Amino acid sequence: MKRIYFDNASTTPLYKEVKELMCDVMENEYGNPSSIHAHGRKARSIIENARKTVAHILNASLGEIFFTGTASEANNMVLKMSVLSLGVTRIITSPTEHPCVLNTCSYLKTYHNTLIEFLRVDRLGNIDITHLSSLLSTNHEGKTLVSIMHGNNEIGTMINLDSISDICAKNNAFFHCDTVQTIGKYPIDPSKTRVSFLSASAHKFHGPKGVGFVYINNDNHIIPFINGGAQERNMRAGTENVAGIAGMAKALEMCYSNMEDNRHYIVEIRNHIKKSLTEKFRDITFNGNQENNFLVHVLNVSFPESPKADLLVPNLDMAGISCSSASACSSGVEADSHVLQAIGHDVARKAVRFSFSSFNTMDEADQLIAALEKFTPIR
């Protein structure tokens, strides 16, 4: 049985071309990029060419792109180093952020006495822009960092990047945006959005796991997050993952070259599933913004409370369909989604997230609907 994968917000399958490139680099270009001999210089050139690719795609300068191990590391770097080196004493964020942001904020509050303020969100997960403006207009000693994700990994609601970056800029606040779910899927130009920091992870756009990057605007100078050698221009010590970095740049390049076609294709699959669910099942709800500003590859659905609904994800798994009931970083723990709680979701209703990529097919969508008809009693 060929399994069906509808959990692309957790991770994505590797592009064939990315795998081939990485295998070639691992087999033939194994030099340490810090070495001055020919093997090392070749490895270094692979890294710098990858940096050129990423910078070109984002319309950024080479000096604004730093490679990391994960997006969680990138987010930790931005939040912690902003406090330690930029004079940030207040962080404004939302209760629907990824745990790597929320838990880092909690750490900074506990160990660095950083003031953490949370924005109001509505039942669709939209940020209250008026509340953000109000918080930024209040007197506060020290600098402020606003940290809000571009697209929510659980419910798919997106922010208006331009509006929030403009509000932050007008109030002299740093703006960090977790773009893990949007890099490779939507056009992002940090030079036009006045954003201070962006974070991304390769495995979310058909690249390898264990590599990501952070964009740091040239106007901001933070101290190193990991101390040791002089890698990444003294910003992140440790021998670089040459093959991973090369694979990430290749994946990003491929995503952007086919971005519009991929998004249109995914929209068709999403709309087909949503339409079929609406026609075949009563009393279901779709979580997150469904009208505008939403991630087209994410569809979060709540089913009425029932014994079968509680077993929906494992039953689908046994039927050969992979999906999730929460973000992958926390789905190993039985707990209610903090995102759904923040938007006032009825925890008695079973929420399931289906997330798509260009690897999915319409036939797979039909198989999902058939399986849901089998495992969901309320119709």
N, C-alpha and C positions, 0 to 999 in steps of 0.2 A: 504493500500500500504506500503510495506516494503521499507524504504528509503535506498539508496546506499550512502556510505560514501567514498569519494575520496579526503579527506582533512587531511590526516594523518600527514602531516608536521606541521599542526597547533596544533593538539592534537590527541591522539590515544585512542581507546576504552580500558577499563580496563580489564585486564585478570580476569577471573572468580576466579582463585585461590587467586589473590591479594585482590579482594573484600571480599572473605570469611575470609582471614587472618585479614584484617583490621576490619571487623565487630566483629570478636572474640576479638581483642585487645581493641576496643572501648567499648565493652560490659563487658569484664572481667578484663582488665588490665588498669584501669582508674587512677591509682595512679600518683602523680606528681613525675617525675623522679629525682627531686632535694630533695625529702623527704627521710629521713633515715629509715623510717619504712618499713615493708615488702612490702606493696603496691608500695611504691616509688622505692624500690630496684628492684622489678620485672620489673617495667617500665624502669628503668635504664638499666637493663640487655638486654631488647629488643632493646634499642637504640644501645648499644655496640655490640650486636650480628649482628645488621644490618651494623654497621661500619666495622666489621670484614668481612662480606660478600662483601661489596663494595671494601674494600681494597684488598681482595684476588683476586677478579675479575680483578682489575686494576694492580695487582702486586705492590701495594703501601703499605706503612706502615700505621698502625692505626692512627698515629699522623698527617698524611697528608690529612685525609678526614674530612671535616667539613660540617655539614648539614645546609642547608639554606631553605628559604621559596620558592624561585624561582631561575631560572637561571639568570634572570635580576638582582636579588639581588646579586647573586654570581659575576656577571660581574661588577656590581657597586663596590662591596667589593674589588675586585682585582685592578681595575683601580684607585679608589680613595685612597685606603690604600697604594698602591705602591707609589703614589705621596706624601702622608702624612708621610710615615714611611720608605720607601726604598730609598729616594732621587731621585726618577724619576722626571725628568724635561722635558722629551720629550716622546711622544707616537707616534709610527708609526703604522698606521692601513690602512684599505682600504675603499674606498667609497661604497663598497657593504656589509658592516657589518650590523648586526642587529641594529635597532634603539637604543636599550639599551646601546650599545657600542658607537655608533656615538653621541648620545645625552649626554652621560656621558663625552665623550671627549670634547664636546662643553662646558659643564659645567666647566670642569677643565681648559680649555683655558680661560674662562671668569673670573673665581673666584680664580684661582691659577696660572695664567699666564703660564700654561703648553704649551709647543710647540707641536702642532699637525701636523704631516706630513702624507700625503696620498700617498699610492703606486699606480702606474699605473696598470690598468687591461686591458686585451684585450677584444675583442668582445664576447668571450666565458666566460668571467669572471675570467680568469686565472690571478693570481698574477704575476707581473713582478719581478722575482727573482733577476735579474741583478740590477734593481732599488733598491730593498731592500738592497742588498750588498753595493751599492753605497751610500745610505743614512747612513748606519751603519758605513761606513769607514770614513765619514766626521767627523771633530773635533766637539765635542759638550760637553759643560760643564754640568756636572751632568750625571745621569744614564738614560738609554733608556729602555722603555717597548715596545715590539712589540705585537700587539693584532690583530690576524687574525683567523677567524672562520675556522673550519675543513671542513665543507660542507655547502654551501649556501642554506638557507631555501627556497629561491624563485626559483632559476634556477638550483640548484643541483651541481654546479661545486665544486670540492674538491681541497684542497691543498695537497702537499706532506709534511706530518707532519715531517718526518725525515729530509728532506732537509732544511726546514725553521728553525727547532730547531737547526740544526747544524750551520747554518749561524748565528743565534742569539748567540749561545754559543761561537763561534769563535770571536765574536765581543763584548763579555761580556754584552750582552743585555738580559733582562728578556723576556721571551716568554709566553704570555697568549693565550690560544686557547679555543674558544667557541666551545664545542663539543656537543651541544644540539642535532644536527641532526644525530650524528654518534655514540654516546654512546648507547650501546645495539644493534647496527647494524653492527659495524665493530670492530675488535680487536684493542684495544688501550692499550699500555703499557708505561706509562710515565717514567718508570725507564730506558727505552731504547731510548726515544725520546729527552731527555734532556730538557723537557718542564718545565716551572716554575709553571704555573697555568692551570688548566682545569676547565670548568664549565659544569653542566648538569642539566636537569630538568626531573623529573619522568614521567610527563604526556606525554612526547614524546616517551617513550618506554613502554607503556601500564601500567604505574603506575598511582598514584593519582595526581591530581592537588594540587598546594600549597606546594610542597616540592621539593627540589633539593639538590645539593651538589657542593662543590668546592674542588678541589685537590690543595693543596699548598705544593710545594716541601720543604722538611725538611731544605734545605739551606736558605730558605727565611722566615723571621720573620716580620710579619706585625702587626700593632696595631688593636684592636677590631673595627669592623665596626659599631656595635650596642652596646651601653654601658648600663650597668645595672647589672644583676646577672652574675654568673660565668659559665653559660651554654656554651657548646661547647668549653671547656677549655679556658674560658674567651674571646673567639673570637666572639661570637654572643649571646647577652643576650636575654632572653625570654624563657618561658616554651616551651619545644620541642613538636613537633607534633609526638607523639609516633606512632600512627597508620599509619600516612603518611610515616614516616621513615621506618617502618616495611614493608609497602606495596611497597615502592620504592625498597628496597633491594630484595624483593621477585620477583618483576617484572624484575629487572636487571638480577637476577640469571636465570630466565626463558628465557629471551632473549638470553643470552649467551649460554645456554645449547642447544638452537635450532637455533643458529645464521646462520650457513651455509645453513641449510634447508630452513629457512625463506627467506634468501636473494635469493636463487635460485628460490624459488616459486614466489617472488615478481618480479624478473627479467623476468620470463615467462609472467606475467600479463602485465608488462610495455612494453615488446617487442611486445606482441600481439596488444596492443592499438596503439603503435607507427607504426607498420606495417599496421594496418587497416586504420589509419589516412592518411598515405602516399599514400595508394592505392585509397582511396575514395575521398580525398580532394586535390585540386591543390592549389599552392601558399600559403601553410602553412610553417612555420618555427619552428624549435625546438630551444629554447633558452638554453644557457649554453653548457658546454662541453658534447658531446655525444659519444666521442671515448674512452676516458679513464679518470680515476679520476672523476667520477660523482656519485652522490647519486642515487642508483637504485630505490629508492622509490619516486623520484620526476621527473615529466615530465612537463615542461613548454612549452606551445604551443602558437604561435601567429597566429591569423586568419586575413585575409584581412579586411580592413575597410569596414563596412556596418552597416546599422541600426540594423540588426539582430545580428551582432557580438557584438555590444555594449550591447545587452540585453542577451548575451549568458549565463552568470552566473545566473542571476535571472530566466531565462527560464528553465535552467537545475534544478534549485532549485524547481521550481513549478512542474517539472516532477519527482521529488523525488530523485534527484542526487545532493549531496553536493560537491562543489569544490570551488576554490577561485581565485580571480584575483590579489591578493597581499598577503603579510603575514598577519596572523590573528591579529597581534598587531596593524595594521594600516588599515585593510580593512573596518573598520567602518567609515573611512574618505575618501571621493572621491578625490583621488590624484594619480598621476602617480607614478609608482614604482621607488624608488630611485635606486634600483639595475639595472633595465632595462635601466634607464637613464644613469647610469655610464658605461654601456657596449655599449652605442650608439644605443639602440633599437629604432625603428621607433614607436613613441608614438601613431601614427594614427592606428597602428595595435593592435587588441585586444589580450592581452596575458592572458591565463588561466592556472592555475597550477592544475594539477592532482597529488595527492600523495597517495601512497598505503601502505598497511600493509598485514600481513598474514591473516587478517580477510576477506580480499576481495576475490572474486571468479572470474573465467573466465567468468561465465555467467553475472556477473555485468559489466565486461569489454565490453561484447557484447551489453548490454543494453545502456552503455554510447555511444558507436559508433552509435547505432540506434538513440539515442536522438540527437546526434550531426548532423546526416544526416537530421534530421527534422528541427533543429534550425539554421543550417549554410547554407546559400544560395549558396556559392561558391563551386562548385564541378566539 
